[in-house]
Amino acid sequence: MRIITDDLGAEVPLPRPVASVVSLVPSLTEAIAVSRPELLVAATDWCSQPPELAVPRVRGTKNPDLRRILELAPDLVICNQEENRELDVRRLRAAGLAVWVTRIETLAEAFGSLDRLFVQALAGHRPGWLTAAEASWSEPARLPSLRTVVPIWRDPWMVVGARTFTGDLLARLGLRNAFAESADRYPHAELAGILAVRPELVLLPDEPYEFGATDGPEAFPGIRTELVSGRLLTWYGPSLAIARAELEAVLAR
């Protein structure tokens, strides 16, 4: 048995080697399925990548089936501070399971957290896609410094605010998050308030709210609006290796 400290400083007792993992974070599920598929024994209903993923499902990120997870008796359950509830983490730990919690609010934190997960917690090698992703995002920004809004929900409208992974990603691209100085990480905003910041670019992702050609762009007449993959804007995993090139290809048009 070895003791490793997770992103929140909690001590996590782990066997050497870890042989089974339940992931309650979609982007981390993809990361493990691509890099260490033999470990993954269950994931949430929202874990959609890779498309061929065929493992038992344990409901959602906010309402995991704790009984089913306990029945699987994994060596490790992987959670995220933002996506999963502290209550569920406490209950899993109280039941005797090892839980590794990540905290990711910037690209740098993503690279460091993923490295620790694979090298320390899973006692393996750093994935090649992680090295490629870090190299890609280390290059200088190339896009015009457009004042940008990223809605993540409507009715009511919510947008990407301060201290968020997506906000840091925008900055790395060269874009200016119009709500970067907000008090909240994902502030609610009336549509009039969004328009009042005079955005030059609105990015509409397909998750968590599924914006589409007829649901979203009509709210921003006269403003450049682009539909983009939410996975490219919000997921930290193998998609990071391609996200920059794909987003720049869309935004450079």
FIMIZA-830754 format. One record per residue (C-alpha): residue number from 1; residue in one letter; chain; x, z, y. Coordinates in nm, 4 decimals, always signed. Each point is the difference from the previous one (the first is absolute). Layout:
residues N
+-----+----+----+----------+----------+----------+
:   i : aa : ch :       c1 :       c3 :       c2 :
+-----+----+----+----------+----------+----------+
: NUM :  a :  A :        X :        Z :        Y :
...
+-----+----+----+----------+----------+----------+
This chain:
residues 253
+-----+----+----+----------+----------+----------+
:   i : aa : ch :       c1 :       c3 :       c2 :
+-----+----+----+----------+----------+----------+
:   1 :  m :  A :  +0.0000 :  +0.0000 :  +0.0000 :
:   2 :  r :  A :  +0.1197 :  -0.0803 :  +0.3511 :
:   3 :  i :  A :  -0.1381 :  +0.0974 :  +0.3419 :
:   4 :  i :  A :  -0.0285 :  -0.2744 :  +0.2651 :
:   5 :  t :  A :  -0.1361 :  +0.0452 :  +0.3529 :
:   6 :  d :  A :  -0.2713 :  -0.2443 :  +0.1117 :
:   7 :  d :  A :  -0.0547 :  -0.1406 :  +0.3513 :
:   8 :  l :  A :  -0.1838 :  +0.3145 :  +0.1128 :
:   9 :  g :  A :  +0.2698 :  +0.2337 :  -0.1282 :
:  10 :  a :  A :  -0.1948 :  +0.1171 :  -0.3044 :
:  11 :  e :  A :  +0.2007 :  +0.0689 :  -0.3148 :
:  12 :  v :  A :  -0.1135 :  -0.2270 :  -0.2847 :
:  13 :  p :  A :  +0.1055 :  +0.0907 :  -0.3569 :
:  14 :  l :  A :  +0.0723 :  -0.3173 :  -0.1976 :
:  15 :  p :  A :  +0.1184 :  -0.0776 :  -0.3508 :
:  16 :  r :  A :  +0.2944 :  -0.2294 :  -0.0486 :
:  17 :  p :  A :  -0.1025 :  -0.2695 :  -0.0385 :
:  18 :  v :  A :  -0.3540 :  -0.0348 :  +0.1402 :
:  19 :  a :  A :  -0.1981 :  -0.1913 :  -0.2631 :
:  20 :  s :  A :  -0.3517 :  -0.0203 :  +0.1482 :
:  21 :  v :  A :  -0.1371 :  -0.0318 :  +0.3541 :
:  22 :  v :  A :  -0.3464 :  +0.0007 :  +0.1569 :
:  23 :  s :  A :  -0.0003 :  -0.1595 :  +0.3462 :
:  24 :  l :  A :  -0.2722 :  +0.0825 :  +0.2519 :
:  25 :  v :  A :  +0.1437 :  -0.2281 :  +0.2711 :
:  26 :  p :  A :  -0.0681 :  -0.3761 :  -0.0221 :
:  27 :  s :  A :  +0.3266 :  -0.1159 :  +0.1558 :
:  28 :  l :  A :  +0.2039 :  +0.2394 :  -0.2159 :
:  29 :  t :  A :  -0.1946 :  -0.1102 :  -0.3066 :
:  30 :  e :  A :  +0.1133 :  -0.3563 :  +0.0705 :
:  31 :  a :  A :  +0.3571 :  +0.1174 :  +0.0533 :
:  32 :  i :  A :  +0.0106 :  +0.1753 :  -0.3374 :
:  33 :  a :  A :  -0.1904 :  -0.2754 :  -0.1839 :
:  34 :  v :  A :  +0.2520 :  -0.2573 :  +0.1227 :
:  35 :  s :  A :  +0.3140 :  +0.2096 :  -0.0504 :
:  36 :  r :  A :  -0.0722 :  +0.2536 :  -0.2764 :
:  37 :  p :  A :  -0.3197 :  -0.1231 :  -0.1712 :
:  38 :  e :  A :  +0.0659 :  +0.1957 :  -0.3178 :
:  39 :  l :  A :  -0.0579 :  +0.3260 :  +0.1892 :
:  40 :  l :  A :  -0.3433 :  -0.0678 :  +0.1476 :
:  41 :  v :  A :  -0.2841 :  +0.1526 :  -0.2038 :
:  42 :  a :  A :  -0.2815 :  +0.0020 :  +0.2595 :
:  43 :  a :  A :  -0.0843 :  -0.0960 :  +0.3579 :
:  44 :  t :  A :  -0.2919 :  +0.0114 :  +0.2434 :
:  45 :  d :  A :  -0.2869 :  -0.2466 :  +0.0237 :
:  46 :  w :  A :  +0.1566 :  -0.1226 :  +0.3266 :
:  47 :  c :  A :  +0.3310 :  -0.0923 :  -0.1617 :
:  48 :  s :  A :  -0.0446 :  -0.3782 :  +0.0068 :
:  49 :  q :  A :  +0.3598 :  -0.1150 :  -0.0296 :
:  50 :  p :  A :  +0.1476 :  -0.1586 :  -0.1958 :
:  51 :  p :  A :  -0.3168 :  -0.1974 :  -0.0882 :
:  52 :  e :  A :  +0.0678 :  +0.0253 :  -0.3728 :
:  53 :  l :  A :  +0.0297 :  +0.3793 :  +0.0082 :
:  54 :  a :  A :  -0.1754 :  +0.1387 :  -0.3096 :
:  55 :  v :  A :  +0.0124 :  +0.3795 :  -0.0102 :
:  56 :  p :  A :  -0.2726 :  +0.2667 :  -0.0201 :
:  57 :  r :  A :  -0.1672 :  +0.0761 :  +0.3334 :
:  58 :  v :  A :  -0.0561 :  +0.3489 :  +0.1408 :
:  59 :  r :  A :  -0.2467 :  -0.0725 :  +0.2851 :
:  60 :  g :  A :  +0.1135 :  -0.0117 :  +0.3640 :
:  61 :  t :  A :  +0.2758 :  +0.1348 :  +0.2202 :
:  62 :  k :  A :  -0.2311 :  +0.2601 :  +0.1592 :
:  63 :  n :  A :  -0.1975 :  +0.0919 :  -0.3124 :
:  64 :  p :  A :  +0.2342 :  -0.0307 :  -0.2993 :
:  65 :  d :  A :  -0.1314 :  +0.0934 :  -0.3429 :
:  66 :  l :  A :  +0.2072 :  +0.3138 :  -0.0417 :
:  67 :  r :  A :  -0.1325 :  +0.0701 :  -0.3479 :
:  68 :  r :  A :  +0.1061 :  -0.3446 :  -0.1221 :
:  69 :  i :  A :  +0.3439 :  +0.0378 :  +0.1595 :
:  70 :  l :  A :  +0.0471 :  +0.3336 :  -0.1767 :
:  71 :  e :  A :  -0.1018 :  -0.1591 :  -0.3302 :
:  72 :  l :  A :  +0.2710 :  -0.2637 :  +0.0469 :
:  73 :  a :  A :  +0.2567 :  +0.2784 :  +0.0579 :
:  74 :  p :  A :  +0.2473 :  -0.2152 :  +0.1961 :
:  75 :  d :  A :  +0.3502 :  +0.1171 :  +0.0763 :
:  76 :  l :  A :  -0.0636 :  -0.0813 :  +0.3661 :
:  77 :  v :  A :  -0.2916 :  -0.0718 :  +0.2355 :
:  78 :  i :  A :  +0.0902 :  -0.1934 :  +0.3146 :
:  79 :  c :  A :  -0.1947 :  +0.0609 :  +0.3220 :
:  80 :  n :  A :  +0.0324 :  -0.0673 :  +0.3717 :
:  81 :  q :  A :  -0.0613 :  +0.2459 :  +0.2818 :
:  82 :  e :  A :  -0.2275 :  -0.2389 :  +0.1886 :
:  83 :  e :  A :  -0.1858 :  -0.1691 :  -0.2838 :
:  84 :  n :  A :  -0.0694 :  +0.2973 :  -0.2261 :
:  85 :  r :  A :  -0.1589 :  +0.3393 :  +0.0572 :
:  86 :  e :  A :  +0.2113 :  +0.3144 :  +0.0107 :
:  87 :  l :  A :  -0.2751 :  +0.1719 :  -0.2002 :
:  88 :  d :  A :  +0.0476 :  -0.2390 :  -0.2926 :
:  89 :  v :  A :  +0.3776 :  +0.0463 :  +0.0115 :
:  90 :  r :  A :  -0.0459 :  +0.3769 :  -0.0123 :
:  91 :  r :  A :  -0.2433 :  -0.0214 :  -0.2909 :
:  92 :  l :  A :  +0.2276 :  -0.2283 :  -0.2019 :
:  93 :  r :  A :  +0.2961 :  +0.2291 :  +0.0559 :
:  94 :  a :  A :  -0.2052 :  +0.3085 :  -0.0838 :
:  95 :  a :  A :  -0.0923 :  -0.1690 :  -0.3290 :
:  96 :  g :  A :  +0.3685 :  -0.0323 :  -0.0821 :
:  97 :  l :  A :  +0.0717 :  -0.3624 :  +0.0906 :
:  98 :  a :  A :  +0.3017 :  -0.1111 :  +0.2031 :
:  99 :  v :  A :  -0.1127 :  -0.1764 :  +0.3202 :
: 100 :  w :  A :  +0.2303 :  -0.2012 :  +0.2258 :
: 101 :  v :  A :  -0.1359 :  -0.0483 :  +0.3532 :
: 102 :  t :  A :  +0.1390 :  -0.2677 :  +0.2286 :
: 103 :  r :  A :  -0.0196 :  +0.0002 :  +0.3802 :
: 104 :  i :  A :  +0.0445 :  -0.3428 :  +0.1572 :
: 105 :  e :  A :  -0.0616 :  -0.0649 :  +0.3696 :
: 106 :  t :  A :  +0.2812 :  -0.2462 :  +0.0730 :
: 107 :  l :  A :  +0.1823 :  -0.2771 :  -0.1789 :
: 108 :  a :  A :  +0.3139 :  +0.2126 :  -0.0136 :
: 109 :  e :  A :  -0.1980 :  +0.2783 :  -0.1673 :
: 110 :  a :  A :  -0.1435 :  -0.2548 :  -0.2444 :
: 111 :  f :  A :  +0.3440 :  -0.1224 :  -0.1034 :
: 112 :  g :  A :  +0.1346 :  +0.3534 :  -0.0371 :
: 113 :  s :  A :  -0.3051 :  +0.1302 :  -0.1834 :
: 114 :  l :  A :  -0.0107 :  -0.2913 :  -0.2446 :
: 115 :  d :  A :  +0.3711 :  +0.0346 :  -0.0698 :
: 116 :  r :  A :  -0.0409 :  +0.3714 :  -0.0781 :
: 117 :  l :  A :  -0.3030 :  -0.0677 :  -0.2168 :
: 118 :  f :  A :  +0.1724 :  -0.2565 :  -0.2199 :
: 119 :  v :  A :  +0.3531 :  +0.1400 :  -0.0042 :
: 120 :  q :  A :  -0.0632 :  +0.3746 :  +0.0025 :
: 121 :  a :  A :  -0.3520 :  +0.0676 :  -0.1263 :
: 122 :  l :  A :  -0.0092 :  -0.2811 :  -0.2571 :
: 123 :  a :  A :  +0.3765 :  +0.0190 :  -0.0659 :
: 124 :  g :  A :  +0.0409 :  -0.3773 :  +0.0075 :
: 125 :  h :  A :  +0.1507 :  -0.2759 :  +0.2087 :
: 126 :  r :  A :  -0.0906 :  -0.1061 :  +0.3523 :
: 127 :  p :  A :  -0.2306 :  -0.3036 :  -0.0350 :
: 128 :  g :  A :  +0.1336 :  -0.3330 :  +0.1212 :
: 129 :  w :  A :  -0.3113 :  -0.0631 :  +0.2084 :
: 130 :  l :  A :  +0.0672 :  +0.3235 :  +0.1927 :
: 131 :  t :  A :  +0.3505 :  -0.1135 :  +0.0958 :
: 132 :  a :  A :  -0.1354 :  -0.3409 :  +0.1003 :
: 133 :  a :  A :  -0.2767 :  +0.1590 :  +0.2077 :
: 134 :  e :  A :  +0.2387 :  +0.2281 :  +0.1862 :
: 135 :  a :  A :  +0.2251 :  -0.2949 :  +0.0820 :
: 136 :  s :  A :  -0.2948 :  -0.2068 :  +0.1224 :
: 137 :  w :  A :  -0.1303 :  +0.2664 :  +0.2351 :
: 138 :  s :  A :  +0.3445 :  +0.0862 :  +0.1364 :
: 139 :  e :  A :  +0.0195 :  -0.3303 :  +0.1891 :
: 140 :  p :  A :  -0.0807 :  -0.0086 :  +0.3746 :
: 141 :  a :  A :  -0.3569 :  -0.0646 :  +0.1130 :
: 142 :  r :  A :  -0.0810 :  -0.3675 :  +0.0477 :
: 143 :  l :  A :  -0.3605 :  -0.0083 :  +0.1220 :
: 144 :  p :  A :  -0.1201 :  +0.0082 :  +0.3626 :
: 145 :  s :  A :  -0.0802 :  +0.3500 :  +0.1222 :
: 146 :  l :  A :  -0.3780 :  -0.0401 :  -0.0085 :
: 147 :  r :  A :  -0.2297 :  +0.2944 :  +0.0727 :
: 148 :  t :  A :  -0.1656 :  +0.0396 :  -0.3402 :
: 149 :  v :  A :  -0.3009 :  +0.1801 :  -0.1448 :
: 150 :  v :  A :  -0.0532 :  +0.0533 :  -0.3733 :
: 151 :  p :  A :  -0.3554 :  +0.1109 :  -0.0816 :
: 152 :  i :  A :  -0.0394 :  +0.1574 :  -0.3431 :
: 153 :  w :  A :  -0.3764 :  +0.0646 :  +0.0136 :
: 154 :  r :  A :  -0.3105 :  -0.0924 :  +0.1949 :
: 155 :  d :  A :  -0.3332 :  +0.1748 :  +0.0609 :
: 156 :  p :  A :  +0.1654 :  +0.2147 :  +0.1168 :
: 157 :  w :  A :  +0.3162 :  -0.1802 :  +0.1042 :
: 158 :  m :  A :  +0.3296 :  +0.1626 :  -0.0980 :
: 159 :  v :  A :  +0.3462 :  -0.1317 :  +0.0841 :
: 160 :  v :  A :  +0.3622 :  +0.0632 :  -0.0940 :
: 161 :  g :  A :  +0.1396 :  +0.2613 :  +0.2361 :
: 162 :  a :  A :  +0.3155 :  +0.2083 :  +0.0333 :
: 163 :  r :  A :  +0.2420 :  +0.1162 :  -0.2704 :
: 164 :  t :  A :  -0.1147 :  -0.2447 :  -0.2671 :
: 165 :  f :  A :  +0.1778 :  -0.2216 :  -0.2493 :
: 166 :  t :  A :  -0.1890 :  -0.3038 :  +0.1292 :
: 167 :  g :  A :  +0.0890 :  +0.0835 :  +0.3602 :
: 168 :  d :  A :  +0.3690 :  +0.0152 :  -0.0892 :
: 169 :  l :  A :  -0.0305 :  -0.3286 :  -0.1873 :
: 170 :  l :  A :  -0.1509 :  -0.1621 :  +0.3113 :
: 171 :  a :  A :  +0.2916 :  +0.1240 :  +0.2086 :
: 172 :  r :  A :  +0.2507 :  -0.1414 :  -0.2497 :
: 173 :  l :  A :  -0.1728 :  -0.3371 :  +0.0357 :
: 174 :  g :  A :  +0.0316 :  +0.0225 :  +0.3785 :
: 175 :  l :  A :  -0.3688 :  +0.0661 :  +0.0719 :
: 176 :  r :  A :  -0.1268 :  +0.2782 :  +0.2275 :
: 177 :  n :  A :  -0.2702 :  +0.2229 :  -0.1446 :
: 178 :  a :  A :  -0.2527 :  +0.0455 :  +0.2820 :
: 179 :  f :  A :  -0.0962 :  +0.3408 :  -0.1425 :
: 180 :  a :  A :  +0.3533 :  +0.1231 :  -0.0691 :
: 181 :  e :  A :  -0.0425 :  +0.2882 :  +0.2456 :
: 182 :  s :  A :  -0.3303 :  +0.1219 :  -0.1401 :
: 183 :  a :  A :  -0.0407 :  +0.3655 :  -0.0925 :
: 184 :  d :  A :  -0.1344 :  -0.0949 :  -0.3423 :
: 185 :  r :  A :  +0.1617 :  -0.2041 :  -0.2725 :
: 186 :  y :  A :  -0.3190 :  -0.1998 :  -0.0578 :
: 187 :  p :  A :  -0.2156 :  +0.0506 :  +0.3095 :
: 188 :  h :  A :  -0.3666 :  -0.0895 :  +0.0209 :
: 189 :  a :  A :  -0.0624 :  -0.2397 :  +0.2865 :
: 190 :  e :  A :  -0.3033 :  -0.1707 :  +0.1453 :
: 191 :  l :  A :  +0.0330 :  -0.3766 :  +0.0080 :
: 192 :  a :  A :  -0.0010 :  +0.0181 :  +0.3802 :
: 193 :  g :  A :  +0.2949 :  +0.2384 :  -0.0188 :
: 194 :  i :  A :  +0.1924 :  -0.2393 :  -0.2232 :
: 195 :  l :  A :  -0.0641 :  -0.2880 :  +0.2379 :
: 196 :  a :  A :  +0.0980 :  +0.2209 :  +0.2942 :
: 197 :  v :  A :  +0.3623 :  +0.0168 :  -0.1188 :
: 198 :  r :  A :  +0.0101 :  -0.3800 :  +0.0462 :
: 199 :  p :  A :  +0.1452 :  -0.0936 :  -0.3398 :
: 200 :  e :  A :  +0.1837 :  -0.3305 :  -0.0301 :
: 201 :  l :  A :  -0.0263 :  +0.0031 :  -0.3791 :
: 202 :  v :  A :  -0.2446 :  +0.1557 :  -0.2446 :
: 203 :  l :  A :  +0.0997 :  +0.0245 :  -0.3664 :
: 204 :  l :  A :  -0.2931 :  +0.0425 :  -0.2383 :
: 205 :  p :  A :  +0.1078 :  +0.1131 :  -0.3505 :
: 206 :  d :  A :  -0.2135 :  -0.0347 :  -0.3126 :
: 207 :  e :  A :  +0.0281 :  +0.3722 :  -0.0798 :
: 208 :  p :  A :  -0.1095 :  +0.2734 :  +0.0258 :
: 209 :  y :  A :  -0.2804 :  -0.1864 :  +0.1811 :
: 210 :  e :  A :  -0.0282 :  -0.3555 :  -0.1239 :
: 211 :  f :  A :  +0.0040 :  -0.2025 :  +0.3200 :
: 212 :  g :  A :  -0.0736 :  -0.3684 :  -0.0473 :
: 213 :  a :  A :  -0.0524 :  -0.3235 :  +0.1880 :
: 214 :  t :  A :  -0.3589 :  +0.0942 :  +0.0888 :
: 215 :  d :  A :  +0.0518 :  +0.3752 :  +0.0251 :
: 216 :  g :  A :  +0.2446 :  +0.1091 :  +0.2673 :
: 217 :  p :  A :  +0.1349 :  -0.2917 :  +0.2051 :
: 218 :  e :  A :  -0.3321 :  -0.0438 :  +0.1854 :
: 219 :  a :  A :  +0.0543 :  +0.3429 :  +0.1630 :
: 220 :  f :  A :  +0.3096 :  -0.1250 :  +0.1852 :
: 221 :  p :  A :  -0.0948 :  -0.3225 :  +0.1810 :
: 222 :  g :  A :  +0.2866 :  -0.1637 :  +0.1853 :
: 223 :  i :  A :  +0.2617 :  +0.2196 :  -0.1716 :
: 224 :  r :  A :  +0.2320 :  -0.1303 :  -0.2684 :
: 225 :  t :  A :  -0.1263 :  +0.1438 :  -0.3271 :
: 226 :  e :  A :  +0.1675 :  -0.0358 :  -0.3396 :
: 227 :  l :  A :  -0.1321 :  +0.0950 :  -0.3430 :
: 228 :  v :  A :  +0.2846 :  +0.1485 :  -0.2045 :
: 229 :  s :  A :  +0.0547 :  +0.1657 :  -0.3349 :
: 230 :  g :  A :  -0.0348 :  +0.3753 :  +0.0255 :
: 231 :  r :  A :  +0.2562 :  +0.0284 :  -0.2754 :
: 232 :  l :  A :  +0.2614 :  -0.1573 :  +0.2276 :
: 233 :  l :  A :  -0.0776 :  +0.2440 :  +0.2818 :
: 234 :  t :  A :  -0.0542 :  +0.3260 :  -0.1842 :
: 235 :  w :  A :  +0.1524 :  -0.0027 :  -0.3494 :
: 236 :  y :  A :  +0.3480 :  +0.1371 :  -0.0698 :
: 237 :  g :  A :  +0.1208 :  -0.1549 :  -0.3220 :
: 238 :  p :  A :  +0.1089 :  -0.3436 :  -0.1267 :
: 239 :  s :  A :  -0.2096 :  -0.1681 :  +0.2708 :
: 240 :  l :  A :  +0.2510 :  +0.1287 :  +0.2571 :
: 241 :  a :  A :  +0.2487 :  -0.2580 :  -0.1272 :
: 242 :  i :  A :  -0.2303 :  -0.2859 :  +0.1076 :
: 243 :  a :  A :  -0.2115 :  +0.1603 :  +0.2728 :
: 244 :  r :  A :  +0.2230 :  -0.0821 :  +0.2941 :
: 245 :  a :  A :  +0.0382 :  -0.3701 :  -0.0804 :
: 246 :  e :  A :  -0.3704 :  -0.0421 :  -0.0732 :
: 247 :  l :  A :  -0.1160 :  +0.1838 :  +0.3131 :
: 248 :  e :  A :  +0.2464 :  -0.1884 :  +0.2184 :
: 249 :  a :  A :  -0.1187 :  -0.3299 :  -0.1468 :
: 250 :  v :  A :  -0.3568 :  +0.0854 :  +0.1038 :
: 251 :  l :  A :  +0.0868 :  +0.1356 :  +0.3431 :
: 252 :  a :  A :  +0.2520 :  -0.2677 :  +0.0962 :
: 253 :  r :  A :  -0.2597 :  -0.2765 :  -0.0221 :
+-----+----+----+----------+----------+----------+
